[in-house]
C-alpha cells in the first residue's frame, strides 16, 4: 500500500507525484513544464509569485527565454478553460507575475498497485509489474478479441498487452505532435502594425534613470518606423502606458495594432538585462522573445539587436535603404547615447521646463559626439516647439531650429524627422513655401508612416487652400496615430478652413470628450462653433479655455459679465483688453488682429496684422483660409499682407 498526494480544485485533480492533471477523471493534455508551473502555482495558491520566482522553480539551472513562462501560462489557461469552464484560475499581475485564485484542497489516498489502468483510447498507461498467469484481465479488453478461446489466457494477455502498447505508442505520437504544434511560434508575417510600449524596470528604480524605459522605446520606434510595410505607433501614443500596471494586450487593442513589443529592464550595477517579447494582440500569443545581457554603457548595442531581430521577424524582405536605416546607430559614444535618451524623454513631456532640459541634454550629446545627427535633430525640435508655443520669440527660436535641422541633415540626409522639422520652419517662419513642401515630401519619402510628417504637411496644404490634399494627409495622420488628440483636433481645423463646419465640430467635440482638459481642443472647437454661428456654445468654450489657461476668479467674472452683456462680441472686446496688457510677442499680435477683424474694426486689424508679419507670428500662415479674417477680404491691404508672406497668388 502506498500513499498518493493530490491537489484538487474545481473539477480538477493534480497528481503531485506523477505530474498529471485530470478533469472529472479524464486526463488533460499538457506539456511537462506547464504541469510543473501549475504545481508551483497550486502549492502557493493565493500568493503572488513573481515571474523570476516561477522561472527559477520550473527551469532551475537552465537558461531559457523569459517568454517560455508566458507560453506555459497560456497553455494552462486554455486547458483549464476547456468545456466552457468560465472560472478564472490564474490571475496575471501585469509585468510582475501570477497568482492562483481557486481554493485548493490537499488529498492523500492509499492506493493499490494496478496492472493496467485504462483511461481512454487516446491515453493508456501500463504499470511496470509482473502479471500472474492466472490474472484476470479487464472484460473490456478480453471481449475485444471474441475469437480467443477461454483457456488461452497467456495468448490473450500477450495480445492485449501488445494492443495496449500500440495504443500507447499511437497516443504518445499524437500527444507529441499536438504539443509540438501548440508550441510552434506564431507566424508574425501577417503583422503590419506595431506598438513599442515603454520598457519597465523590474528592480528598484534608480534615481535619475526613469528615462531608460521610454527613451529606449522611443529610439526603437524611430528605427522601426523606417520600414515601409510596417505601421509603428509614435512615441506620443505610447507614453500613456508607462505605468507599471498597464497591460500590454489592452494597450495594443486601444492603439489598434496587431502586435506589441513589450520589454523589461533589470540593472545590476554596471550590468543590464533587457528581456523583450513580441505579442500578437488578438490572442496574446508570443511570436518572438529574447533576452539581452550586457554592460549598462553598451545599451545602444541592445537597441541594435532588438530592432534588427524584430524587423527580421515581421518583414520577409527589407529594401537596402530600410536595412541601412535600421542599422543606423547615430553614435558609438555610450555617454552621448544616454544623454540623447534623456533629451528625448524630456522633449516628449512637452512642457516649457522639460524642453529646456531637453536642450541641455541634446547639447551635452553633441559635445560628446559632434557628429551625432539625431541629437541635432532633437535640438531642432526643441527650438521649433519653443517658437511654436510662443515660449520664446519666434525671431530667436526658429532660426536656431533651422540651423540645428540643417546641421543634422548635413551629417545624415536620411533623417526624416529633421526634414520634417526644417519644412515646418520654412512654412511657419521663413514662408518659403516651395522649400517647405520639398522638405515635407522628402521626410515622407524617407518615412512614409510618419504621423507627424503627414500631420504637419496637412496643415501646410490647408494654409495654401489645397483642401482635398490637406484632408487626405490629416486623415492619414489620424490612421497612423488614432489616439492623438492634437491630430484629431486638427482634422477638425482642416475641415474648418474648408468651411465644413459640421464635420469640424463633430470631430473636435470627440477630442474634447476624450480629455475635457485638452485646452487646444477646446480652443479649436470654439473657432468652429463661432464660424457656424453657435455663439453661446462658443462663449462657453472660450470661457473654459481662459479657466484652463489660468485666469483667476475676478478675470473669469469679468469675461462672463462682458459675454452676458454683448454675447460673443463681449468676449472679443474683453480679450482685446486683456491681451493689450500682455508683453509684446508674435502670438499676441496675431490674436489682436483676429479679434479686431471679427469686430469689423479694419484699421486696427491691419495694424496688428502688420505687427504679426514683422514678428513672424506662426499663426499668421493661416490668414488666407481662416474664417476670422472674412471681414477683411476684398480690401487691398489684406492682399498686400498675403503678398508679404507669399500667399497672394
C-alpha positions in Angstrom: 0.0 0.0 0.0 1.3 3.4 -0.9 0.1 7.0 -0.2 -0.6 9.2 -3.2 -0.6 13.0 -2.9 -3.2 15.1 -4.9 -4.3 18.7 -5.2 -8.0 19.3 -6.0 -9.6 22.5 -7.3 -12.9 22.8 -9.1 -13.3 19.8 -11.3 -9.6 19.1 -11.5 -7.2 16.8 -9.6 -3.5 17.3 -9.9 -1.2 14.3 -9.1 1.8 15.9 -7.3 3.9 12.8 -7.8 3.2 11.8 -11.4 2.7 15.4 -12.6 -0.6 14.5 -14.2 -3.7 16.7 -14.4 -7.2 15.2 -14.5 -10.6 16.7 -15.1 -13.5 14.7 -13.8 -11.3 11.6 -14.1 -10.1 12.3 -17.6 -6.5 13.3 -18.4 -5.8 16.8 -19.6 -3.0 17.1 -22.2 -0.3 19.5 -21.1 3.4 19.8 -21.6 5.6 18.7 -18.7 6.8 22.3 -18.0 3.2 23.6 -18.0 2.3 21.0 -15.4 5.3 22.0 -13.3 4.3 25.6 -13.5 0.8 24.7 -12.4 2.1 22.6 -9.5 4.1 25.6 -8.2 1.1 27.9 -8.6 -1.2 25.5 -6.8 1.2 24.9 -4.0 1.2 28.7 -3.5 -2.5 29.3 -4.1 -3.5 32.9 -3.2 0.1 34.2 -3.2 1.6 36.5 -5.8 4.5 34.7 -7.5 6.9 36.9 -9.4 7.9 35.8 -12.9 11.5 35.3 -11.8 10.4 33.1 -9.0 8.4 30.9 -11.3 11.2 30.8 -13.8 13.6 29.6 -11.2 11.2 27.0 -9.9 10.3 25.5 -13.3 13.6 25.9 -15.2 16.1 25.8 -12.3 19.7 25.8 -13.5 18.7 26.3 -17.2 19.0 29.4 -19.3 15.8 29.8 -21.2 13.9 32.8 -22.7 11.5 34.7 -20.5 8.6 34.1 -22.8 8.7 30.3 -22.2 6.8 31.1 -19.0 4.3 33.2 -20.9 3.7 30.2 -23.3 3.3 27.8 -20.4 0.8 30.0 -18.6 -1.1 30.5 -21.9 -1.3 26.7 -22.4 -2.5 26.3 -18.8 -5.3 28.9 -19.2 -6.5 27.2 -22.4 -6.5 23.7 -20.7 -8.3 25.0 -17.6 -11.0 26.8 -19.6 -12.0 24.0 -21.9 -15.5 22.6 -21.8 -17.0 26.0 -21.1 -15.5 26.4 -17.7 -15.7 30.2 -17.0 -13.8 30.2 -13.7 -10.6 32.3 -13.8 -7.9 30.2 -12.2 -4.8 32.2 -12.9 -4.6 36.0 -12.4 -1.9 37.9 -14.3 -0.3 40.8 -12.4 1.0 42.8 -15.4 4.8 42.9 -15.7 5.1 41.3 -12.2 3.8 37.7 -12.0 0.9 35.4 -11.5 -1.5 34.3 -8.7 -3.6 31.1 -8.5 -7.1 32.1 -7.5 -9.0 28.9 -6.8 -9.5 27.2 -3.5 -7.2 24.2 -3.3 -7.6 21.0 -1.3 -4.8 18.6 -0.5 -5.8 14.9 -0.6 -3.7 11.9 0.5 -5.0 8.5 -0.6 -3.9 4.9 -0.1 -3.5 3.3 -3.5 -3.2 -0.4 -4.5 -0.9 -1.0 -7.5 -2.8 -1.6 -10.7 -1.7 -3.8 -13.5 -3.4 -1.9 -16.3 -5.2 1.4 -16.0 -7.3 2.2 -19.0 -8.4 5.9 -19.2 -9.3 6.5 -22.8 -8.3 5.1 -26.2 -6.1 8.1 -26.6 -4.1 7.5 -23.5 -3.4 4.1 -21.9 -0.9 3.7 -19.1 0.7 0.3 -18.3 2.2 -0.1 -14.8 5.5 -1.9 -14.7 4.6 -5.0 -12.7 4.7 -8.8 -13.3 1.4 -10.3 -14.3 0.4 -13.6 -12.9 -0.6 -16.4 -15.3 -4.0 -16.6 -13.6 -4.6 -12.8 -13.5 -8.0 -11.8 -14.6 -7.9 -9.2 -17.4 -10.5 -6.4 -17.7 -13.5 -7.7 -19.5 -13.4 -4.7 -21.9 -10.1 -5.9 -23.2 -11.0 -9.6 -23.4 -14.2 -9.0 -25.3 -12.3 -7.1 -28.0 -11.0 -10.4 -29.1 -14.1 -12.7 -29.4 -12.2 -15.4 -31.4 -9.9 -16.3 -28.5 -10.7 -19.4 -26.5 -11.3 -19.0 -22.8 -8.4 -21.4 -22.0 -5.8 -19.4 -23.9 -5.0 -17.0 -21.1 -1.4 -16.3 -21.9 -2.0 -15.6 -25.6 -5.0 -13.4 -24.7 -2.9 -11.4 -22.2 0.0 -11.1 -24.6 -2.1 -9.8 -27.4 -3.9 -7.5 -25.1 -0.6 -6.0 -23.8 0.6 -5.7 -27.4 -2.6 -4.0 -28.4 -2.3 -1.7 -25.4 1.3 -0.9 -26.3 0.2 0.0 -29.8 -2.4 2.3 -28.4 0.1 3.9 -26.0 2.6 4.4 -28.8 0.0 6.0 -31.0 -1.2 8.2 -28.2 2.3 9.3 -27.4 3.0 10.2 -31.0 -0.3 12.1 -31.2 0.4 14.0 -28.0 3.9 14.8 -29.1 2.7 16.2 -32.4 -0.1 18.2 -30.7 2.3 19.6 -28.2 4.8 20.4 -31.0 2.2 22.2 -33.0 0.9 24.0 -29.9 4.4 25.2 -29.0 5.3 26.3 -32.5 5.9 30.1 -32.5 3.1 32.1 -34.1 4.0 33.2 -37.6 4.3 37.0 -37.5 4.5 37.6 -41.2 0.9 38.9 -41.4 1.6 41.6 -38.9 1.7 45.1 -40.4 1.0 47.4 -37.3 3.1 47.5 -34.1 3.3 49.4 -30.8 6.6 49.5 -28.9 5.5 50.0 -25.3 7.6 51.8 -22.7 10.1 49.4 -21.2 9.8 48.9 -17.5 12.3 48.3 -14.8 11.8 45.1 -12.7 14.2 46.1 -10.0 14.3 49.1 -7.7 14.1 52.4 -9.5 17.4 54.2 -9.8 17.1 57.9 -9.2 17.6 59.9 -12.3 17.2 56.9 -14.7 13.5 56.9 -15.3 14.3 58.0 -18.9 15.6 54.5 -19.8 12.3 52.8 -20.5 10.6 55.5 -22.6 13.9 56.5 -24.1 14.7 53.0 -25.3 11.2 52.5 -26.7 11.4 55.9 -28.4 14.7 55.0 -30.0 13.3 51.7 -31.3 10.2 53.4 -32.6 12.4 55.8 -34.6 14.3 52.9 -36.2 11.4 50.5 -36.8 9.3 53.3 -38.4 11.7 53.3 -41.3 10.1 50.1 -42.5 7.5 51.0 -45.2 5.5 47.8 -44.7 5.1 48.4 -41.0 3.0 51.0 -39.2 4.5 51.8 -35.8 2.6 54.0 -33.3 4.6 57.1 -32.4 6.1 57.8 -29.0 3.4 60.3 -28.2 0.9 57.5 -28.4 2.7 55.0 -26.1 3.9 57.2 -23.2 0.5 56.9 -21.5 1.3 53.2 -20.9 4.4 54.0 -18.9 2.6 52.9 -15.8 3.9 49.5 -14.5 0.4 48.2 -14.1 -0.6 48.7 -17.7 -1.5 45.5 -19.6 0.3 45.2 -23.0 -2.6 43.5 -24.7 -5.1 46.1 -23.5 -2.7 48.8 -24.8 -2.4 47.0 -28.1 -6.2 46.9 -28.5 -6.6 50.6 -27.6 -3.8 51.6 -30.0 -5.4 49.5 -32.8 -2.3 47.4 -33.6 -1.8 43.8 -34.4 1.3 43.3 -32.2 3.0 44.9 -29.3 6.7 44.8 -28.3 6.9 44.6 -24.5 10.1 44.9 -22.6 11.6 44.8 -19.2 14.9 46.2 -18.0 16.9 44.9 -15.0 20.1 46.7 -13.9 22.7 45.3 -11.5 25.4 47.9 -11.0 27.2 48.2 -14.4 25.3 45.2 -16.0 21.9 45.4 -17.6 19.5 42.7 -18.8 16.7 43.6 -21.3 14.0 41.0 -22.0 11.6 41.6 -24.8 8.7 39.7 -26.2 6.6 40.3 -29.3 2.9 39.5 -28.6 0.1 39.1 -31.0 -2.8 41.3 -29.7 -5.7 39.1 -31.0 -4.9 36.2 -28.7 -1.8 37.2 -26.6 0.4 34.6 -28.2 4.1 35.3 -28.1 5.6 35.5 -31.6 9.2 36.1 -30.6 11.1 36.6 -27.4 14.7 37.3 -26.5 16.9 38.3 -23.6 19.9 40.6 -23.9 22.7 40.9 -21.4 25.5 43.5 -21.4 27.1 46.4 -19.9 24.9 49.4 -19.0 27.1 51.7 -21.1 26.5 49.5 -24.1 22.7 49.9 -24.2 22.8 51.0 -27.8 24.1 47.6 -28.8 20.9 46.1 -27.2 18.9 48.6 -29.3 20.7 47.4 -32.4 19.9 43.8 -31.6 16.2 44.3 -30.8 15.5 46.4 -33.8 17.2 44.0 -36.2 15.5 40.9 -34.7 12.1 42.5 -34.7 12.4 43.7 -38.3 13.6 40.2 -39.4 10.7 38.5 -37.6 8.0 40.8 -39.0 9.2 41.5 -42.6 10.1 38.9 -45.2 12.3 41.3 -47.2 13.6 44.7 -46.4 15.0 47.2 -49.0 18.6 48.1 -48.9 17.7 51.6 -47.7 15.5 50.2 -44.9 18.3 47.9 -43.7 20.7 50.8 -43.6 18.2 53.0 -41.7 17.5 50.2 -39.1 21.3 49.7 -38.6 22.0 53.4 -38.3 23.1 53.9 -34.7 24.0 57.6 -34.8 26.8 57.4 -32.3 29.3 54.9 -30.8 29.7 57.0 -27.7 27.7 55.5 -24.9 27.6 58.7 -22.8 26.3 60.6 -25.8 23.6 58.0 -26.4 22.4 58.2 -22.8 22.3 62.0 -23.0 20.3 61.7 -26.2 17.8 59.3 -24.5 17.5 61.8 -21.6 16.8 64.5 -24.2 14.1 62.6 -26.0 12.5 61.7 -22.7 12.3 65.3 -21.6 11.2 66.6 -25.1 8.3 64.1 -25.2 6.9 65.7 -22.0 6.2 68.9 -24.0 6.4 71.3 -21.0 8.5 74.5 -21.0 10.8 73.3 -18.3 11.2 69.9 -19.8 12.0 71.3 -23.2 14.7 73.5 -21.6 16.1 70.3 -20.0 16.0 68.6 -23.4 18.0 71.4 -24.9 20.6 70.8 -22.2 20.8 67.1 -22.8 21.0 67.3 -26.6 23.8 69.9 -26.4 25.6 67.5 -24.0 25.2 64.7 -26.5 26.6 66.9 -29.3 29.5 68.0 -27.1 30.4 64.3 -26.6 29.9 63.4 -30.3 29.9 66.5 -32.6 28.8 64.2 -35.5 25.6 62.9 -33.7 23.0 63.9 -36.3 20.0 62.7 -34.3 21.0 64.9 -31.4 21.0 67.9 -33.7 17.5 66.8 -35.0 16.3 66.6 -31.4 17.7 70.1 -30.7 15.9 71.4 -33.7 12.6 70.0 -32.4 13.1 71.8 -29.1 13.7 75.2 -30.7 10.7 74.6 -33.0 8.4 73.9 -30.1 9.7 76.9 -28.1 8.8 79.2 -31.1 5.5 77.4 -32.0 4.2 77.6 -28.4 5.4 81.3 -28.1 7.6 80.3 -25.2 10.4 82.1 -26.9 10.4 84.9 -29.5 9.8 83.4 -33.0 12.7 85.5 -34.3 15.0 83.8 -31.8 13.7 80.3 -31.7 13.0 79.5 -35.4 16.5 80.4 -36.8 18.0 78.2 -34.1 15.7 75.3 -35.1 16.6 75.8 -38.8 20.3 75.8 -38.1 20.1 72.6 -36.0 18.0 70.8 -38.6 20.3 71.8 -41.4 23.3 70.6 -39.4 21.6 67.2 -38.8 21.0 66.8 -42.5 24.5 67.9 -43.3 25.7 64.9 -41.3 23.0 62.5 -42.3 20.5 63.4 -45.0 18.4 60.3 -44.2 16.8 61.6 -41.0 13.1 62.0 -41.9 12.4 63.9 -38.7 15.0 66.6 -39.5 13.5 67.1 -43.0 10.0 67.5 -41.5 11.2 70.0 -38.8 13.0 72.0 -41.4 9.9 72.0 -43.6 7.9 73.3 -40.7 10.4 76.2 -40.1 10.2 77.1 -43.7 6.4 77.1 -43.5 5.9 78.8 -40.2 8.7 81.2 -40.1 10.5 81.9 -43.4 7.4 81.5 -45.5 9.4 79.7 -48.2 6.6 77.6 -49.4 8.5 75.7 -52.1 11.3 74.7 -49.7 8.8 73.8 -47.1 6.9 71.4 -49.4 10.2 69.9 -50.7 11.3 69.1 -47.1 7.9 67.7 -46.1 7.8 65.4 -49.1 11.4 64.3 -48.5 10.6 63.4 -44.9 7.6 61.3 -46.0 9.6 59.7 -48.8 12.1 58.5 -46.1 9.4 57.6 -43.6 6.0 57.1 -45.3 4.3 56.1 -42.0 5.5 59.1 -40.0 2.3 60.5 -38.4 3.8 63.9 -37.6 5.0 64.3 -41.1 1.5 63.8 -42.5 0.1 66.0 -39.8 2.3 69.0 -40.5 2.2 68.6 -44.2 -1.7 68.6 -44.0 -1.6 72.0 -42.1 0.8 73.3 -44.8 -1.6 72.2 -47.6 -4.6 73.7 -45.7 -2.9 77.1 -45.4 -2.4 77.1 -49.2 -6.1 76.3 -49.7 -5.3 72.8 -51.2 -8.3 71.4 -49.3 -8.6 67.9 -50.7 -4.9 67.1 -50.3 -4.9 68.5 -46.8 -7.9 66.4 -45.7 -6.3 63.3 -47.2 -3.0 63.9 -45.4 -4.5 64.8 -42.0 -6.7 61.7 -42.1 -3.7 59.6 -42.9 -2.0 61.0 -39.8 -5.1 60.1 -37.8 -4.9 56.5 -39.1 -1.2 56.3 -38.0 -1.8 57.8 -34.6 -5.6 57.3 -33.8 -5.3 58.3 -30.1 -3.6 61.6 -30.7 -5.9 64.4 -29.5 -4.0 67.1 -31.3 -4.3 65.3 -34.6 -8.0 64.8 -34.0 -8.5 68.4 -33.2 -6.6 69.4 -36.4 -8.6 67.1 -38.5 -11.4 69.4 -37.4 -9.3 72.5 -38.2 -8.6 71.4 -41.7 -12.4 70.9 -42.2 -12.9 74.4 -40.5 -10.5 76.0 -43.0 -12.5 74.2 -45.8 -15.7 75.8 -44.4 -17.1 72.3 -43.5 -18.1 73.4 -40.0 -20.4 70.5 -39.1 -17.7 68.0 -39.7 -15.2 70.1 -37.8 -17.4 70.4 -34.8 -18.2 66.7 -34.7 -14.5 65.6 -34.6 -13.4 68.4 -32.3 -16.2 67.5 -29.8 -14.9 64.0 -29.8 -11.4 65.2 -28.9 -12.7 67.3 -26.1 -14.8 64.5 -24.8 -11.8 62.2 -24.7 -10.0 64.8 -22.5 -12.0 67.7 -21.1 -8.8 69.4 -20.0 -7.4 69.4 -23.6 -7.2 73.2 -23.9 -6.1 73.2 -27.6 -9.0 71.0 -28.5 -11.4 73.4 -26.8 -9.8 76.4 -28.5 -10.2 74.8 -31.9 -13.8 73.8 -31.2 -14.6 77.4 -30.2 -13.4 78.6 -33.6 -15.6 76.2 -35.4 -18.7 77.0 -33.2 -18.1 80.7 -33.9 -18.0 80.1 -37.6 -21.1 78.0 -37.5 -22.9 80.9 -35.7 -23.4 78.9 -32.4 -22.3 81.9 -30.4 -23.5 80.8 -26.9 -21.7 77.4 -27.2 -18.6 79.2 -28.5 -18.6 81.5 -25.5 -18.8 78.6 -23.1 -15.8 77.0 -24.8 -13.8 80.3 -24.7 -14.5 80.8 -21.0 -13.3 77.2 -20.3 -10.2 77.9 -22.3 -9.5 81.0 -20.2 -10.1 79.0 -17.0 -7.7 76.2 -18.1 -5.1 78.8 -19.1 -5.1 80.1 -15.5 -7.5 83.1 -15.4 -8.3 84.0 -11.8 -11.8 84.3 -10.4 -12.0 88.0 -11.0 -10.9 87.8 -14.6 -13.4 85.0 -15.3 -16.1 87.1 -13.7 -15.2 90.0 -16.0 -15.3 87.7 -19.0 -18.7 86.4 -18.0 -20.2 89.8 -17.5 -18.9 91.0 -20.9 -20.4 88.0 -22.5 -23.7 88.4 -20.7 -23.9 92.0 -21.9 -22.7 91.6 -25.5 -22.5 87.9 -26.3 -19.6 86.7 -28.3 -18.6 90.3 -29.2 -18.3 90.9 -25.5 -15.7 88.1 -25.2 -13.7 89.5 -28.1 -13.7 93.0 -26.6 -12.6 91.7 -23.2 -9.9 89.5 -24.9 -8.5 92.7 -26.6 -8.4 94.4 -23.2 -6.5 91.5 -21.6 -4.1 90.9 -24.4 -3.3 94.6 -24.7 -1.8 94.4 -21.1 0.4 91.4 -22.0 4.0 91.7 -23.1 4.7 92.0 -26.8 5.0 88.7 -28.6 4.1 87.3 -32.0 1.1 85.3 -30.7 -0.4 88.5 -29.1 -0.1 90.4 -32.3 -1.8 87.7 -34.4 -4.6 87.3 -31.7 -5.3 91.1 -31.6 -5.5 91.2 -35.4 -8.1 88.4 -35.4 -10.2 90.0 -32.6 -10.4 93.4 -34.4 -11.1 91.6 -37.7 -14.1 89.8 -36.1 -15.4 93.1 -34.7 -15.1 94.8 -38.1 -12.5 97.3 -36.9 -10.4 97.1 -40.0 -7.8 99.7 -39.4 -6.8 98.2 -36.1 -6.9 94.7 -37.6 -4.5 95.7 -40.3 -2.2 97.4 -37.8 -1.8 94.3 -35.8 -1.6 92.1 -38.9 1.4 94.1 -40.0 2.9 93.7 -36.5 2.4 90.0 -36.7 4.2 89.9 -40.1 7.1 91.8 -38.6 7.3 89.4 -35.6 6.9 86.3 -37.8 3.8 85.1 -35.9 3.4 81.4 -36.7 -0.4 81.5 -36.7 -0.4 84.1 -39.4 0.3 81.4 -42.1 -3.4 80.5 -42.0 -4.6 84.1 -42.8 -5.5 83.1 -46.4 -8.0 80.5 -45.3 -9.1 81.4 -41.8 -12.7 82.5 -41.4 -11.8 85.0 -38.7 -10.4 87.3 -41.5 -13.5 87.1 -43.7 -14.4 90.8 -42.8 -11.1 91.9 -44.4 -11.3 90.0 -47.7 -11.7 92.3 -50.7 -9.6 95.1 -49.0 -6.4 95.8 -50.9 -4.5 95.9 -47.6 -5.3 92.2 -47.0 -3.9 91.2 -50.4 -0.8 93.2 -49.5 -0.4 91.2 -46.3 -0.8 87.9 -48.1 1.8 89.0 -50.7 4.3 89.8 -48.0 4.1 86.2 -46.7 3.9 84.6 -50.1 0.2 83.7 -50.1 -1.1 86.4 -52.5 -1.3 84.2 -55.6 
